Amino acid sequence: MIPYHPDSLDDYSQQSDNAINSDENRPDKPEEACGVFGIYAPGEDVAKLTYFGLYALQHRGQESAGIATFEGTKVHLHKDMGLVSQVFNETVLQELPGNLAVGHTRYSTTGSSRKVNAQPAVVETSLGSLALAHNGNLVNTVELREQLLKNKCNLVTTTDSEMIAFAIAEEVNAGANWLDATMEACRRCQGAFSLVIGTPDGVMGVRDPNGIRPLVIGLLAGEPDRYVLASETCGLDIIGAEYVRDVQPGELVWINEEGLTSIQWHQQTQRKLCIFEMIYFARPDSLMHDETLYSYRMRLGRRLAAESLVEADLVFGVPDSGIPAAIGFSQASGIAYGEGLIKNRYVGRTFIQPTQSMRESGLRMKLNPLKDVLVGKRVVIVDDSIVRGTTSRKLVKTLREAGAAEVHMRISSPPVTHPCFYGIDTDTQDQLIAATKSVEEIAKQLEVDTLAYLSWEGMLETTREDTNSFCSACFTGDYPVAIPEQVKRSKLILEKVVV
Ligand code: SF4
């Protein structure tokens, strides 16, 4: 759900040009854009259940959160900047009564970090209000915006999500029912979209024809059936809902008092789940392809060890996301697993600039080395990915200063060479270290003794699924949904774009 800036497509590439979002403060990782949640459960405290669902999905977006509930035709909405636990309290939740709810938690880059862009987006129609929560990113926003403005649509925010909500409203106002209106609006959209949409009559869950972003269905115990939608299964677990299945690519599910109805709204579908969800974004305790991502990530580590073994005394992961792969690496290599870095788990993103001396001391605010464990050791440090390389470099320096004799870095995914256009903030191509440097050059820049990435085949084969059923465009540039040239220009700075 990257914001659309009407005046300049280049704003896509300028999102990082901000003092707050400076390199010191920006995580050196791709950032997930959103988590969505929906529930139809008359008689339950739907606002509170949605709150906890969002609480479990907090890793998918930490800058704003919102919940819309429907009490008959009346919609109640609360959204604000901040973490889920900061935006909501008991009093606020009590003011959100209803039979059904839609929730959203959002990451946005700084330029768009405004309350008005928080979701759900609520739009009035001739059938009543609709509240829409979106995970993903459209690639045809220019075209869609032009259509909507031509039809005198009063767009309030700068987000593609609001455009989808208005497109549905247009179809409703032209006489369509909720389902036909949503399907028609989705046909006007290109890109990645997992949607949860609340209406006075029920909740819809929709996935784009490629299923790029995840969306799962759960069921609360008891009668009658009360269905839940969430970006990941961890959003179901927290409220005791049982995982039923994924919403399929190109499918719309309609949940109301009669239960769940499935409609295939798009016939030409393919499976192109974002592989980065499996490697890094989604929580390790979430299920994808019938196993936890912890298990997949551990296998990635085993494969990594098989592909790039090195003699060493100790292996550890960069907390927390590198840990499962480090355990797998240790299992396959026989090198002892331990901890080399301790993470301060109580810090979030800071908006206070560190002092110069703190900046020089690198990462210590978040990660602190265990000096007596590291001293004199040949260590293998495992991470899930390298984006810009700034954090990795500081990390290596920290380990050496702590006394490590050799530092070998192993990455449980291939080099990230291309930006994402489907809802993940991976910077522009010129910011990606692997887009311009060879592995040897990166190793030199990071000052490691050796560096190895997992192969692209290794990453996909380790899924144990059809290797064609994933988007891996940020490793290959092979985008499953064509990117319009003017959008490409904004991020593919190194590649010659034909206009
Ligand atoms: S380009 Fe990369 S981050 Fe974006 S959807 Fe594809 S695999 Fe995921």
Residues whose N, C-alpha, C, O or C-beta is under 5 A from the ligand:
A	BS01	SF4	C274 I275 F276 P419 C420 F421 Y422 I424 C471 S472 A473 C474
